[in-house]
Amino acid sequence: MAATLNASVGGGMINLPYDKANVWPTTSTRASDGGPINGNCWVFVRVNGTWHAATFDWMRTGQAAKAATAVRGTGGHIPHAPLNTWTPRSGERYGFMVSTPARTDDRTINERSNVSMVTWP
């Protein structure tokens, strides 16, 4: 069953409240602070008329927000083109999603949330 996400952006944070934050199993991969992780957060961006998606960070078990700076390609956490040089712009619409771990081979189950569309402040 898919997770339910209702994303928002404000106060320098991307808020990603989803109903499986404490349900999805953790992996042996650890967040930079040493805490257990159970997911990845994703951004969906339209570049030159084409939609692109990328993970931009790990989600610790129970975590529901990330710094807004994490989605910037330059200086953020997106290493692959074309989003590695992209920066969000005020008034544009972007999609956000969370999934079980997808950035490494250290996977658990295969689940994700809906894509929640947000207008960047």
MODELLER restraints for C-alpha pairs under 7 A, 6 or more apart:
rsr = mdl.restraints
at = mdl.atoms
rsr.add(forms.Gaussian(group=physical.xy_distance, feature=features.Distance(at['CA:2:A'], at['CA:111:A']), mean=6.01, stdev=0.5))
rsr.add(forms.Gaussian(group=physical.xy_distance, feature=features.Distance(at['CA:2:A'], at['CA:112:A']), mean=5.51, stdev=0.5))
rsr.add(forms.Gaussian(group=physical.xy_distance, feature=features.Distance(at['CA:2:A'], at['CA:113:A']), mean=5.23, stdev=0.5))
rsr.add(forms.Gaussian(group=physical.xy_distance, feature=features.Distance(at['CA:3:A'], at['CA:18:A']), mean=6.38, stdev=0.5))
rsr.add(forms.Gaussian(group=physical.xy_distance, feature=features.Distance(at['CA:3:A'], at['CA:19:A']), mean=5.89, stdev=0.5))
rsr.add(forms.Gaussian(group=physical.xy_distance, feature=features.Distance(at['CA:3:A'], at['CA:20:A']), mean=5.83, stdev=0.5))
rsr.add(forms.Gaussian(group=physical.xy_distance, feature=features.Distance(at['CA:3:A'], at['CA:112:A']), mean=5.90, stdev=0.5))
rsr.add(forms.Gaussian(group=physical.xy_distance, feature=features.Distance(at['CA:3:A'], at['CA:113:A']), mean=4.18, stdev=0.5))
rsr.add(forms.Gaussian(group=physical.xy_distance, feature=features.Distance(at['CA:3:A'], at['CA:114:A']), mean=6.78, stdev=0.5))
rsr.add(forms.Gaussian(group=physical.xy_distance, feature=features.Distance(at['CA:4:A'], at['CA:18:A']), mean=5.38, stdev=0.5))
rsr.add(forms.Gaussian(group=physical.xy_distance, feature=features.Distance(at['CA:4:A'], at['CA:19:A']), mean=5.74, stdev=0.5))
rsr.add(forms.Gaussian(group=physical.xy_distance, feature=features.Distance(at['CA:4:A'], at['CA:113:A']), mean=5.37, stdev=0.5))
rsr.add(forms.Gaussian(group=physical.xy_distance, feature=features.Distance(at['CA:4:A'], at['CA:114:A']), mean=6.05, stdev=0.5))
rsr.add(forms.Gaussian(group=physical.xy_distance, feature=features.Distance(at['CA:5:A'], at['CA:16:A']), mean=6.53, stdev=0.5))
rsr.add(forms.Gaussian(group=physical.xy_distance, feature=features.Distance(at['CA:5:A'], at['CA:17:A']), mean=5.84, stdev=0.5))
rsr.add(forms.Gaussian(group=physical.xy_distance, feature=features.Distance(at['CA:5:A'], at['CA:18:A']), mean=4.44, stdev=0.5))
rsr.add(forms.Gaussian(group=physical.xy_distance, feature=features.Distance(at['CA:5:A'], at['CA:113:A']), mean=5.96, stdev=0.5))
rsr.add(forms.Gaussian(group=physical.xy_distance, feature=features.Distance(at['CA:5:A'], at['CA:114:A']), mean=6.15, stdev=0.5))
rsr.add(forms.Gaussian(group=physical.xy_distance, feature=features.Distance(at['CA:5:A'], at['CA:116:A']), mean=6.42, stdev=0.5))
rsr.add(forms.Gaussian(group=physical.xy_distance, feature=features.Distance(at['CA:6:A'], at['CA:16:A']), mean=6.56, stdev=0.5))
rsr.add(forms.Gaussian(group=physical.xy_distance, feature=features.Distance(at['CA:6:A'], at['CA:17:A']), mean=6.14, stdev=0.5))
rsr.add(forms.Gaussian(group=physical.xy_distance, feature=features.Distance(at['CA:6:A'], at['CA:18:A']), mean=6.88, stdev=0.5))
rsr.add(forms.Gaussian(group=physical.xy_distance, feature=features.Distance(at['CA:6:A'], at['CA:116:A']), mean=5.86, stdev=0.5))
rsr.add(forms.Gaussian(group=physical.xy_distance, feature=features.Distance(at['CA:7:A'], at['CA:15:A']), mean=5.46, stdev=0.5))
rsr.add(forms.Gaussian(group=physical.xy_distance, feature=features.Distance(at['CA:7:A'], at['CA:16:A']), mean=4.79, stdev=0.5))
rsr.add(forms.Gaussian(group=physical.xy_distance, feature=features.Distance(at['CA:7:A'], at['CA:17:A']), mean=6.54, stdev=0.5))
rsr.add(forms.Gaussian(group=physical.xy_distance, feature=features.Distance(at['CA:7:A'], at['CA:96:A']), mean=6.68, stdev=0.5))
rsr.add(forms.Gaussian(group=physical.xy_distance, feature=features.Distance(at['CA:7:A'], at['CA:116:A']), mean=5.71, stdev=0.5))
rsr.add(forms.Gaussian(group=physical.xy_distance, feature=features.Distance(at['CA:7:A'], at['CA:118:A']), mean=6.79, stdev=0.5))
rsr.add(forms.Gaussian(group=physical.xy_distance, feature=features.Distance(at['CA:8:A'], at['CA:14:A']), mean=5.99, stdev=0.5))
rsr.add(forms.Gaussian(group=physical.xy_distance, feature=features.Distance(at['CA:8:A'], at['CA:15:A']), mean=5.12, stdev=0.5))
rsr.add(forms.Gaussian(group=physical.xy_distance, feature=features.Distance(at['CA:8:A'], at['CA:16:A']), mean=6.93, stdev=0.5))
rsr.add(forms.Gaussian(group=physical.xy_distance, feature=features.Distance(at['CA:8:A'], at['CA:118:A']), mean=6.07, stdev=0.5))
rsr.add(forms.Gaussian(group=physical.xy_distance, feature=features.Distance(at['CA:9:A'], at['CA:15:A']), mean=5.86, stdev=0.5))
rsr.add(forms.Gaussian(group=physical.xy_distance, feature=features.Distance(at['CA:9:A'], at['CA:120:A']), mean=6.68, stdev=0.5))
rsr.add(forms.Gaussian(group=physical.xy_distance, feature=features.Distance(at['CA:9:A'], at['CA:121:A']), mean=6.97, stdev=0.5))
rsr.add(forms.Gaussian(group=physical.xy_distance, feature=features.Distance(at['CA:12:A'], at['CA:67:A']), mean=6.07, stdev=0.5))
rsr.add(forms.Gaussian(group=physical.xy_distance, feature=features.Distance(at['CA:12:A'], at['CA:68:A']), mean=5.26, stdev=0.5))
rsr.add(forms.Gaussian(group=physical.xy_distance, feature=features.Distance(at['CA:13:A'], at['CA:65:A']), mean=6.46, stdev=0.5))
rsr.add(forms.Gaussian(group=physical.xy_distance, feature=features.Distance(at['CA:13:A'], at['CA:66:A']), mean=5.65, stdev=0.5))
rsr.add(forms.Gaussian(group=physical.xy_distance, feature=features.Distance(at['CA:13:A'], at['CA:67:A']), mean=4.51, stdev=0.5))
rsr.add(forms.Gaussian(group=physical.xy_distance, feature=features.Distance(at['CA:13:A'], at['CA:68:A']), mean=4.67, stdev=0.5))
rsr.add(forms.Gaussian(group=physical.xy_distance, feature=features.Distance(at['CA:14:A'], at['CA:65:A']), mean=5.50, stdev=0.5))
rsr.add(forms.Gaussian(group=physical.xy_distance, feature=features.Distance(at['CA:14:A'], at['CA:66:A']), mean=5.24, stdev=0.5))
rsr.add(forms.Gaussian(group=physical.xy_distance, feature=features.Distance(at['CA:14:A'], at['CA:67:A']), mean=6.01, stdev=0.5))
rsr.add(forms.Gaussian(group=physical.xy_distance, feature=features.Distance(at['CA:14:A'], at['CA:68:A']), mean=5.27, stdev=0.5))
rsr.add(forms.Gaussian(group=physical.xy_distance, feature=features.Distance(at['CA:15:A'], at['CA:64:A']), mean=6.10, stdev=0.5))
rsr.add(forms.Gaussian(group=physical.xy_distance, feature=features.Distance(at['CA:15:A'], at['CA:65:A']), mean=4.38, stdev=0.5))
rsr.add(forms.Gaussian(group=physical.xy_distance, feature=features.Distance(at['CA:15:A'], at['CA:66:A']), mean=6.67, stdev=0.5))
rsr.add(forms.Gaussian(group=physical.xy_distance, feature=features.Distance(at['CA:16:A'], at['CA:64:A']), mean=4.75, stdev=0.5))
rsr.add(forms.Gaussian(group=physical.xy_distance, feature=features.Distance(at['CA:16:A'], at['CA:65:A']), mean=5.21, stdev=0.5))
rsr.add(forms.Gaussian(group=physical.xy_distance, feature=features.Distance(at['CA:17:A'], at['CA:64:A']), mean=4.82, stdev=0.5))
rsr.add(forms.Gaussian(group=physical.xy_distance, feature=features.Distance(at['CA:18:A'], at['CA:64:A']), mean=6.98, stdev=0.5))
rsr.add(forms.Gaussian(group=physical.xy_distance, feature=features.Distance(at['CA:21:A'], at['CA:61:A']), mean=5.91, stdev=0.5))
rsr.add(forms.Gaussian(group=physical.xy_distance, feature=features.Distance(at['CA:21:A'], at['CA:62:A']), mean=4.59, stdev=0.5))
rsr.add(forms.Gaussian(group=physical.xy_distance, feature=features.Distance(at['CA:21:A'], at['CA:63:A']), mean=6.41, stdev=0.5))
rsr.add(forms.Gaussian(group=physical.xy_distance, feature=features.Distance(at['CA:22:A'], at['CA:61:A']), mean=5.77, stdev=0.5))
rsr.add(forms.Gaussian(group=physical.xy_distance, feature=features.Distance(at['CA:22:A'], at['CA:62:A']), mean=4.91, stdev=0.5))
rsr.add(forms.Gaussian(group=physical.xy_distance, feature=features.Distance(at['CA:24:A'], at['CA:38:A']), mean=5.95, stdev=0.5))
rsr.add(forms.Gaussian(group=physical.xy_distance, feature=features.Distance(at['CA:25:A'], at['CA:38:A']), mean=5.80, stdev=0.5))
rsr.add(forms.Gaussian(group=physical.xy_distance, feature=features.Distance(at['CA:25:A'], at['CA:108:A']), mean=6.53, stdev=0.5))
rsr.add(forms.Gaussian(group=physical.xy_distance, feature=features.Distance(at['CA:26:A'], at['CA:36:A']), mean=6.06, stdev=0.5))
rsr.add(forms.Gaussian(group=physical.xy_distance, feature=features.Distance(at['CA:26:A'], at['CA:37:A']), mean=5.34, stdev=0.5))
rsr.add(forms.Gaussian(group=physical.xy_distance, feature=features.Distance(at['CA:26:A'], at['CA:38:A']), mean=4.36, stdev=0.5))
rsr.add(forms.Gaussian(group=physical.xy_distance, feature=features.Distance(at['CA:26:A'], at['CA:61:A']), mean=6.94, stdev=0.5))
rsr.add(forms.Gaussian(group=physical.xy_distance, feature=features.Distance(at['CA:27:A'], at['CA:36:A']), mean=6.73, stdev=0.5))
rsr.add(forms.Gaussian(group=physical.xy_distance, feature=features.Distance(at['CA:27:A'], at['CA:37:A']), mean=6.05, stdev=0.5))
rsr.add(forms.Gaussian(group=physical.xy_distance, feature=features.Distance(at['CA:27:A'], at['CA:38:A']), mean=6.18, stdev=0.5))
rsr.add(forms.Gaussian(group=physical.xy_distance, feature=features.Distance(at['CA:27:A'], at['CA:106:A']), mean=6.58, stdev=0.5))
rsr.add(forms.Gaussian(group=physical.xy_distance, feature=features.Distance(at['CA:27:A'], at['CA:107:A']), mean=6.85, stdev=0.5))
rsr.add(forms.Gaussian(group=physical.xy_distance, feature=features.Distance(at['CA:27:A'], at['CA:108:A']), mean=6.54, stdev=0.5))
rsr.add(forms.Gaussian(group=physical.xy_distance, feature=features.Distance(at['CA:29:A'], at['CA:36:A']), mean=7.00, stdev=0.5))
rsr.add(forms.Gaussian(group=physical.xy_distance, feature=features.Distance(at['CA:29:A'], at['CA:37:A']), mean=6.70, stdev=0.5))
rsr.add(forms.Gaussian(group=physical.xy_distance, feature=features.Distance(at['CA:29:A'], at['CA:106:A']), mean=6.70, stdev=0.5))
rsr.add(forms.Gaussian(group=physical.xy_distance, feature=features.Distance(at['CA:30:A'], at['CA:36:A']), mean=5.07, stdev=0.5))
rsr.add(forms.Gaussian(group=physical.xy_distance, feature=features.Distance(at['CA:30:A'], at['CA:37:A']), mean=5.86, stdev=0.5))
rsr.add(forms.Gaussian(group=physical.xy_distance, feature=features.Distance(at['CA:31:A'], at['CA:37:A']), mean=6.20, stdev=0.5))
rsr.add(forms.Gaussian(group=physical.xy_distance, feature=features.Distance(at['CA:31:A'], at['CA:58:A']), mean=6.77, stdev=0.5))
rsr.add(forms.Gaussian(group=physical.xy_distance, feature=features.Distance(at['CA:31:A'], at['CA:60:A']), mean=6.64, stdev=0.5))
rsr.add(forms.Gaussian(group=physical.xy_distance, feature=features.Distance(at['CA:35:A'], at['CA:60:A']), mean=6.48, stdev=0.5))
rsr.add(forms.Gaussian(group=physical.xy_distance, feature=features.Distance(at['CA:36:A'], at['CA:60:A']), mean=5.72, stdev=0.5))
rsr.add(forms.Gaussian(group=physical.xy_distance, feature=features.Distance(at['CA:36:A'], at['CA:61:A']), mean=6.11, stdev=0.5))
rsr.add(forms.Gaussian(group=physical.xy_distance, feature=features.Distance(at['CA:37:A'], at['CA:58:A']), mean=6.69, stdev=0.5))
rsr.add(forms.Gaussian(group=physical.xy_distance, feature=features.Distance(at['CA:37:A'], at['CA:59:A']), mean=5.64, stdev=0.5))
rsr.add(forms.Gaussian(group=physical.xy_distance, feature=features.Distance(at['CA:37:A'], at['CA:60:A']), mean=4.06, stdev=0.5))
rsr.add(forms.Gaussian(group=physical.xy_distance, feature=features.Distance(at['CA:37:A'], at['CA:61:A']), mean=5.20, stdev=0.5))
rsr.add(forms.Gaussian(group=physical.xy_distance, feature=features.Distance(at['CA:38:A'], at['CA:59:A']), mean=6.17, stdev=0.5))
rsr.add(forms.Gaussian(group=physical.xy_distance, feature=features.Distance(at['CA:38:A'], at['CA:60:A']), mean=5.97, stdev=0.5))
rsr.add(forms.Gaussian(group=physical.xy_distance, feature=features.Distance(at['CA:38:A'], at['CA:61:A']), mean=5.40, stdev=0.5))
rsr.add(forms.Gaussian(group=physical.xy_distance, feature=features.Distance(at['CA:38:A'], at['CA:100:A']), mean=5.87, stdev=0.5))
rsr.add(forms.Gaussian(group=physical.xy_distance, feature=features.Distance(at['CA:38:A'], at['CA:101:A']), mean=6.12, stdev=0.5))
rsr.add(forms.Gaussian(group=physical.xy_distance, feature=features.Distance(at['CA:39:A'], at['CA:58:A']), mean=5.86, stdev=0.5))
rsr.add(forms.Gaussian(group=physical.xy_distance, feature=features.Distance(at['CA:39:A'], at['CA:59:A']), mean=4.84, stdev=0.5))
rsr.add(forms.Gaussian(group=physical.xy_distance, feature=features.Distance(at['CA:39:A'], at['CA:60:A']), mean=6.95, stdev=0.5))
rsr.add(forms.Gaussian(group=physical.xy_distance, feature=features.Distance(at['CA:39:A'], at['CA:98:A']), mean=6.69, stdev=0.5))
rsr.add(forms.Gaussian(group=physical.xy_distance, feature=features.Distance(at['CA:39:A'], at['CA:99:A']), mean=5.35, stdev=0.5))
rsr.add(forms.Gaussian(group=physical.xy_distance, feature=features.Distance(at['CA:39:A'], at['CA:100:A']), mean=4.08, stdev=0.5))
rsr.add(forms.Gaussian(group=physical.xy_distance, feature=features.Distance(at['CA:39:A'], at['CA:101:A']), mean=4.38, stdev=0.5))
rsr.add(forms.Gaussian(group=physical.xy_distance, feature=features.Distance(at['CA:40:A'], at['CA:55:A']), mean=6.29, stdev=0.5))
rsr.add(forms.Gaussian(group=physical.xy_distance, feature=features.Distance(at['CA:40:A'], at['CA:57:A']), mean=5.76, stdev=0.5))
rsr.add(forms.Gaussian(group=physical.xy_distance, feature=features.Distance(at['CA:40:A'], at['CA:58:A']), mean=4.45, stdev=0.5))
rsr.add(forms.Gaussian(group=physical.xy_distance, feature=features.Distance(at['CA:40:A'], at['CA:59:A']), mean=5.24, stdev=0.5))
rsr.add(forms.Gaussian(group=physical.xy_distance, feature=features.Distance(at['CA:40:A'], at['CA:98:A']), mean=5.65, stdev=0.5))
rsr.add(forms.Gaussian(group=physical.xy_distance, feature=features.Distance(at['CA:40:A'], at['CA:99:A']), mean=5.39, stdev=0.5))
rsr.add(forms.Gaussian(group=physical.xy_distance, feature=features.Distance(at['CA:40:A'], at['CA:100:A']), mean=6.12, stdev=0.5))
rsr.add(forms.Gaussian(group=physical.xy_distance, feature=features.Distance(at['CA:40:A'], at['CA:101:A']), mean=5.38, stdev=0.5))
rsr.add(forms.Gaussian(group=physical.xy_distance, feature=features.Distance(at['CA:40:A'], at['CA:102:A']), mean=6.52, stdev=0.5))
rsr.add(forms.Gaussian(group=physical.xy_distance, feature=features.Distance(at['CA:41:A'], at['CA:55:A']), mean=5.54, stdev=0.5))
rsr.add(forms.Gaussian(group=physical.xy_distance, feature=features.Distance(at['CA:41:A'], at['CA:56:A']), mean=5.97, stdev=0.5))
rsr.add(forms.Gaussian(group=physical.xy_distance, feature=features.Distance(at['CA:41:A'], at['CA:57:A']), mean=5.71, stdev=0.5))
rsr.add(forms.Gaussian(group=physical.xy_distance, feature=features.Distance(at['CA:41:A'], at['CA:58:A']), mean=6.37, stdev=0.5))
rsr.add(forms.Gaussian(group=physical.xy_distance, feature=features.Distance(at['CA:41:A'], at['CA:59:A']), mean=6.58, stdev=0.5))
rsr.add(forms.Gaussian(group=physical.xy_distance, feature=features.Distance(at['CA:41:A'], at['CA:97:A']), mean=5.88, stdev=0.5))
rsr.add(forms.Gaussian(group=physical.xy_distance, feature=features.Distance(at['CA:41:A'], at['CA:98:A']), mean=4.40, stdev=0.5))
rsr.add(forms.Gaussian(group=physical.xy_distance, feature=features.Distance(at['CA:41:A'], at['CA:99:A']), mean=6.49, stdev=0.5))
rsr.add(forms.Gaussian(group=physical.xy_distance, feature=features.Distance(at['CA:42:A'], at['CA:53:A']), mean=6.74, stdev=0.5))
rsr.add(forms.Gaussian(group=physical.xy_distance, feature=features.Distance(at['CA:42:A'], at['CA:54:A']), mean=5.42, stdev=0.5))
rsr.add(forms.Gaussian(group=physical.xy_distance, feature=features.Distance(at['CA:42:A'], at['CA:55:A']), mean=4.16, stdev=0.5))
rsr.add(forms.Gaussian(group=physical.xy_distance, feature=features.Distance(at['CA:42:A'], at['CA:56:A']), mean=5.76, stdev=0.5))
rsr.add(forms.Gaussian(group=physical.xy_distance, feature=features.Distance(at['CA:42:A'], at['CA:96:A']), mean=5.53, stdev=0.5))
rsr.add(forms.Gaussian(group=physical.xy_distance, feature=features.Distance(at['CA:42:A'], at['CA:97:A']), mean=5.05, stdev=0.5))
rsr.add(forms.Gaussian(group=physical.xy_distance, feature=features.Distance(at['CA:42:A'], at['CA:98:A']), mean=5.91, stdev=0.5))
rsr.add(forms.Gaussian(group=physical.xy_distance, feature=features.Distance(at['CA:43:A'], at['CA:53:A']), mean=5.61, stdev=0.5))
rsr.add(forms.Gaussian(group=physical.xy_distance, feature=features.Distance(at['CA:43:A'], at['CA:54:A']), mean=5.65, stdev=0.5))
rsr.add(forms.Gaussian(group=physical.xy_distance, feature=features.Distance(at['CA:43:A'], at['CA:55:A']), mean=6.45, stdev=0.5))
rsr.add(forms.Gaussian(group=physical.xy_distance, feature=features.Distance(at['CA:43:A'], at['CA:94:A']), mean=6.95, stdev=0.5))
rsr.add(forms.Gaussian(group=physical.xy_distance, feature=features.Distance(at['CA:43:A'], at['CA:95:A']), mean=5.62, stdev=0.5))
rsr.add(forms.Gaussian(group=physical.xy_distance, feature=features.Distance(at['CA:43:A'], at['CA:96:A']), mean=4.67, stdev=0.5))
rsr.add(forms.Gaussian(group=physical.xy_distance, feature=features.Distance(at['CA:43:A'], at['CA:97:A']), mean=6.59, stdev=0.5))
rsr.add(forms.Gaussian(group=physical.xy_distance, feature=features.Distance(at['CA:44:A'], at['CA:51:A']), mean=6.60, stdev=0.5))
rsr.add(forms.Gaussian(group=physical.xy_distance, feature=features.Distance(at['CA:44:A'], at['CA:52:A']), mean=5.61, stdev=0.5))
rsr.add(forms.Gaussian(group=physical.xy_distance, feature=features.Distance(at['CA:44:A'], at['CA:53:A']), mean=4.38, stdev=0.5))
rsr.add(forms.Gaussian(group=physical.xy_distance, feature=features.Distance(at['CA:44:A'], at['CA:54:A']), mean=6.81, stdev=0.5))
rsr.add(forms.Gaussian(group=physical.xy_distance, feature=features.Distance(at['CA:44:A'], at['CA:94:A']), mean=5.71, stdev=0.5))
rsr.add(forms.Gaussian(group=physical.xy_distance, feature=features.Distance(at['CA:44:A'], at['CA:95:A']), mean=4.64, stdev=0.5))
rsr.add(forms.Gaussian(group=physical.xy_distance, feature=features.Distance(at['CA:44:A'], at['CA:96:A']), mean=6.17, stdev=0.5))
rsr.add(forms.Gaussian(group=physical.xy_distance, feature=features.Distance(at['CA:45:A'], at['CA:51:A']), mean=5.50, stdev=0.5))
rsr.add(forms.Gaussian(group=physical.xy_distance, feature=features.Distance(at['CA:45:A'], at['CA:52:A']), mean=5.32, stdev=0.5))
rsr.add(forms.Gaussian(group=physical.xy_distance, feature=features.Distance(at['CA:45:A'], at['CA:53:A']), mean=6.37, stdev=0.5))
rsr.add(forms.Gaussian(group=physical.xy_distance, feature=features.Distance(at['CA:45:A'], at['CA:94:A']), mean=5.51, stdev=0.5))
rsr.add(forms.Gaussian(group=physical.xy_distance, feature=features.Distance(at['CA:45:A'], at['CA:95:A']), mean=6.83, stdev=0.5))
rsr.add(forms.Gaussian(group=physical.xy_distance, feature=features.Distance(at['CA:46:A'], at['CA:52:A']), mean=6.17, stdev=0.5))
rsr.add(forms.Gaussian(group=physical.xy_distance, feature=features.Distance(at['CA:54:A'], at['CA:78:A']), mean=6.87, stdev=0.5))
rsr.add(forms.Gaussian(group=physical.xy_distance, feature=features.Distance(at['CA:55:A'], at['CA:78:A']), mean=6.91, stdev=0.5))
rsr.add(forms.Gaussian(group=physical.xy_distance, feature=features.Distance(at['CA:56:A'], at['CA:70:A']), mean=6.46, stdev=0.5))
rsr.add(forms.Gaussian(group=physical.xy_distance, feature=features.Distance(at['CA:56:A'], at['CA:71:A']), mean=5.91, stdev=0.5))
rsr.add(forms.Gaussian(group=physical.xy_distance, feature=features.Distance(at['CA:56:A'], at['CA:77:A']), mean=5.11, stdev=0.5))
rsr.add(forms.Gaussian(group=physical.xy_distance, feature=features.Distance(at['CA:56:A'], at['CA:78:A']), mean=5.29, stdev=0.5))
rsr.add(forms.Gaussian(group=physical.xy_distance, feature=features.Distance(at['CA:57:A'], at['CA:77:A']), mean=6.46, stdev=0.5))
rsr.add(forms.Gaussian(group=physical.xy_distance, feature=features.Distance(at['CA:69:A'], at['CA:76:A']), mean=6.02, stdev=0.5))
rsr.add(forms.Gaussian(group=physical.xy_distance, feature=features.Distance(at['CA:70:A'], at['CA:76:A']), mean=4.55, stdev=0.5))
rsr.add(forms.Gaussian(group=physical.xy_distance, feature=features.Distance(at['CA:70:A'], at['CA:77:A']), mean=5.40, stdev=0.5))
rsr.add(forms.Gaussian(group=physical.xy_distance, feature=features.Distance(at['CA:71:A'], at['CA:77:A']), mean=6.27, stdev=0.5))
rsr.add(forms.Gaussian(group=physical.xy_distance, feature=features.Distance(at['CA:71:A'], at['CA:78:A']), mean=6.69, stdev=0.5))
rsr.add(forms.Gaussian(group=physical.xy_distance, feature=features.Distance(at['CA:72:A'], at['CA:86:A']), mean=6.00, stdev=0.5))
rsr.add(forms.Gaussian(group=physical.xy_distance, feature=features.Distance(at['CA:72:A'], at['CA:87:A']), mean=4.78, stdev=0.5))
rsr.add(forms.Gaussian(group=physical.xy_distance, feature=features.Distance(at['CA:72:A'], at['CA:88:A']), mean=6.70, stdev=0.5))
rsr.add(forms.Gaussian(group=physical.xy_distance, feature=features.Distance(at['CA:73:A'], at['CA:79:A']), mean=6.81, stdev=0.5))
rsr.add(forms.Gaussian(group=physical.xy_distance, feature=features.Distance(at['CA:73:A'], at['CA:83:A']), mean=5.43, stdev=0.5))
rsr.add(forms.Gaussian(group=physical.xy_distance, feature=features.Distance(at['CA:73:A'], at['CA:84:A']), mean=3.72, stdev=0.5))
rsr.add(forms.Gaussian(group=physical.xy_distance, feature=features.Distance(at['CA:73:A'], at['CA:85:A']), mean=4.51, stdev=0.5))
rsr.add(forms.Gaussian(group=physical.xy_distance, feature=features.Distance(at['CA:73:A'], at['CA:86:A']), mean=4.95, stdev=0.5))
rsr.add(forms.Gaussian(group=physical.xy_distance, feature=features.Distance(at['CA:73:A'], at['CA:87:A']), mean=6.23, stdev=0.5))
rsr.add(forms.Gaussian(group=physical.xy_distance, feature=features.Distance(at['CA:74:A'], at['CA:84:A']), mean=5.89, stdev=0.5))
rsr.add(forms.Gaussian(group=physical.xy_distance, feature=features.Distance(at['CA:74:A'], at['CA:85:A']), mean=4.96, stdev=0.5))
rsr.add(forms.Gaussian(group=physical.xy_distance, feature=features.Distance(at['CA:74:A'], at['CA:86:A']), mean=6.76, stdev=0.5))
rsr.add(forms.Gaussian(group=physical.xy_distance, feature=features.Distance(at['CA:78:A'], at['CA:84:A']), mean=5.23, stdev=0.5))
rsr.add(forms.Gaussian(group=physical.xy_distance, feature=features.Distance(at['CA:89:A'], at['CA:120:A']), mean=6.50, stdev=0.5))
rsr.add(forms.Gaussian(group=physical.xy_distance, feature=features.Distance(at['CA:90:A'], at['CA:120:A']), mean=4.99, stdev=0.5))
rsr.add(forms.Gaussian(group=physical.xy_distance, feature=features.Distance(at['CA:90:A'], at['CA:121:A']), mean=5.03, stdev=0.5))
rsr.add(forms.Gaussian(group=physical.xy_distance, feature=features.Distance(at['CA:91:A'], at['CA:119:A']), mean=5.66, stdev=0.5))
rsr.add(forms.Gaussian(group=physical.xy_distance, feature=features.Distance(at['CA:91:A'], at['CA:120:A']), mean=5.30, stdev=0.5))
rsr.add(forms.Gaussian(group=physical.xy_distance, feature=features.Distance(at['CA:91:A'], at['CA:121:A']), mean=6.11, stdev=0.5))
rsr.add(forms.Gaussian(group=physical.xy_distance, feature=features.Distance(at['CA:92:A'], at['CA:119:A']), mean=5.47, stdev=0.5))
rsr.add(forms.Gaussian(group=physical.xy_distance, feature=features.Distance(at['CA:92:A'], at['CA:120:A']), mean=5.56, stdev=0.5))
rsr.add(forms.Gaussian(group=physical.xy_distance, feature=features.Distance(at['CA:93:A'], at['CA:117:A']), mean=6.53, stdev=0.5))
rsr.add(forms.Gaussian(group=physical.xy_distance, feature=features.Distance(at['CA:93:A'], at['CA:118:A']), mean=5.47, stdev=0.5))
rsr.add(forms.Gaussian(group=physical.xy_distance, feature=features.Distance(at['CA:93:A'], at['CA:119:A']), mean=4.38, stdev=0.5))
rsr.add(forms.Gaussian(group=physical.xy_distance, feature=features.Distance(at['CA:93:A'], at['CA:120:A']), mean=6.23, stdev=0.5))
rsr.add(forms.Gaussian(group=physical.xy_distance, feature=features.Distance(at['CA:94:A'], at['CA:117:A']), mean=5.57, stdev=0.5))
rsr.add(forms.Gaussian(group=physical.xy_distance, feature=features.Distance(at['CA:94:A'], at['CA:118:A']), mean=5.41, stdev=0.5))
rsr.add(forms.Gaussian(group=physical.xy_distance, feature=features.Distance(at['CA:94:A'], at['CA:119:A']), mean=6.42, stdev=0.5))
rsr.add(forms.Gaussian(group=physical.xy_distance, feature=features.Distance(at['CA:95:A'], at['CA:115:A']), mean=5.76, stdev=0.5))
rsr.add(forms.Gaussian(group=physical.xy_distance, feature=features.Distance(at['CA:95:A'], at['CA:116:A']), mean=5.35, stdev=0.5))
rsr.add(forms.Gaussian(group=physical.xy_distance, feature=features.Distance(at['CA:95:A'], at['CA:117:A']), mean=4.27, stdev=0.5))
rsr.add(forms.Gaussian(group=physical.xy_distance, feature=features.Distance(at['CA:95:A'], at['CA:118:A']), mean=6.13, stdev=0.5))
rsr.add(forms.Gaussian(group=physical.xy_distance, feature=features.Distance(at['CA:96:A'], at['CA:115:A']), mean=5.41, stdev=0.5))
rsr.add(forms.Gaussian(group=physical.xy_distance, feature=features.Distance(at['CA:96:A'], at['CA:116:A']), mean=5.21, stdev=0.5))
rsr.add(forms.Gaussian(group=physical.xy_distance, feature=features.Distance(at['CA:96:A'], at['CA:117:A']), mean=6.37, stdev=0.5))
rsr.add(forms.Gaussian(group=physical.xy_distance, feature=features.Distance(at['CA:97:A'], at['CA:113:A']), mean=5.72, stdev=0.5))
rsr.add(forms.Gaussian(group=physical.xy_distance, feature=features.Distance(at['CA:97:A'], at['CA:114:A']), mean=6.16, stdev=0.5))
rsr.add(forms.Gaussian(group=physical.xy_distance, feature=features.Distance(at['CA:97:A'], at['CA:115:A']), mean=4.85, stdev=0.5))
rsr.add(forms.Gaussian(group=physical.xy_distance, feature=features.Distance(at['CA:97:A'], at['CA:116:A']), mean=6.38, stdev=0.5))
rsr.add(forms.Gaussian(group=physical.xy_distance, feature=features.Distance(at['CA:98:A'], at['CA:112:A']), mean=5.73, stdev=0.5))
rsr.add(forms.Gaussian(group=physical.xy_distance, feature=features.Distance(at['CA:98:A'], at['CA:113:A']), mean=5.49, stdev=0.5))
rsr.add(forms.Gaussian(group=physical.xy_distance, feature=features.Distance(at['CA:99:A'], at['CA:111:A']), mean=5.74, stdev=0.5))
rsr.add(forms.Gaussian(group=physical.xy_distance, feature=features.Distance(at['CA:99:A'], at['CA:112:A']), mean=3.93, stdev=0.5))
rsr.add(forms.Gaussian(group=physical.xy_distance, feature=features.Distance(at['CA:99:A'], at['CA:113:A']), mean=6.21, stdev=0.5))
rsr.add(forms.Gaussian(group=physical.xy_distance, feature=features.Distance(at['CA:100:A'], at['CA:108:A']), mean=6.89, stdev=0.5))
rsr.add(forms.Gaussian(group=physical.xy_distance, feature=features.Distance(at['CA:100:A'], at['CA:109:A']), mean=6.52, stdev=0.5))
rsr.add(forms.Gaussian(group=physical.xy_distance, feature=features.Distance(at['CA:100:A'], at['CA:110:A']), mean=6.13, stdev=0.5))
rsr.add(forms.Gaussian(group=physical.xy_distance, feature=features.Distance(at['CA:100:A'], at['CA:111:A']), mean=5.62, stdev=0.5))
rsr.add(forms.Gaussian(group=physical.xy_distance, feature=features.Distance(at['CA:100:A'], at['CA:112:A']), mean=6.25, stdev=0.5))
rsr.add(forms.Gaussian(group=physical.xy_distance, feature=features.Distance(at['CA:101:A'], at['CA:107:A']), mean=5.42, stdev=0.5))
rsr.add(forms.Gaussian(group=physical.xy_distance, feature=features.Distance(at['CA:101:A'], at['CA:108:A']), mean=6.84, stdev=0.5))
